[in-house]
Amino acid sequence: MYEKSSQQGFSLLEMLLVLMLVAITTMMASLSLGDDRERQLRYQAKHFSALMRVAVETSALNGEVMGLYFIPQSQSSSEDQTEKAAFQWRRLRDGEWQKTADDFEIEGFEVKGIWQPESLRIEVEGEFISLSDIQLMEKPLALIYPSGEATLFNLAFVDSNTGDIQQQVILDSMAVVHWHDGSS
């Protein structure tokens, strides 16, 4: 009755369907992964803002002034070739700035590698400060007082090609930390 077809292989429709599914899957995977550099910047900014919130809470709970210091490459313990630096929180005790616990530091904060030094903008009390000026400073970049006040501080990661702000962490005068994700 019915003749059995001797045709072997896939039809054109089946091939197009498989190719379309592969293309859609690849597109979705590339969108979900995103740019590795953007993901690293987002992580650094999110981590920085979280530790800044901890400093605000620690200052209020312990009744101590907290200061944010920038530790340049020469003092940072970095063994590899990428230039790294660290932001470190210190507390004011007995008139001296004392280091806090090691897990309260932002070690390995890469200045080159993830972004170029000119891509890191630091603003304190409305004035931009260059990394070379910061490395010469022996005082904190930002202060957090137990009364709930703070130095205005803005750390922005800027795309060196377009000048657009990718990530931004702001400490306002009422010691409230804001994180803005400009990459999405």
Secondary structure, DSSP 8 states (H G I E B T S, - for coil): --------S--HHHHHHHHHHHHHHHHHHHHHH--HHHHHHHHHHHHHHHHHHHHHHHHHHHT--EEEEEE-TTTS---SSS-EEEEEEEEEETTEEEE--GGGEEEEEESSSSS-GGGEEEEETTEEE-HHHHHH--S-SEEE-TTS-B--EEEEEE-TTT--EEEEEEE-TTS-EEEEE---
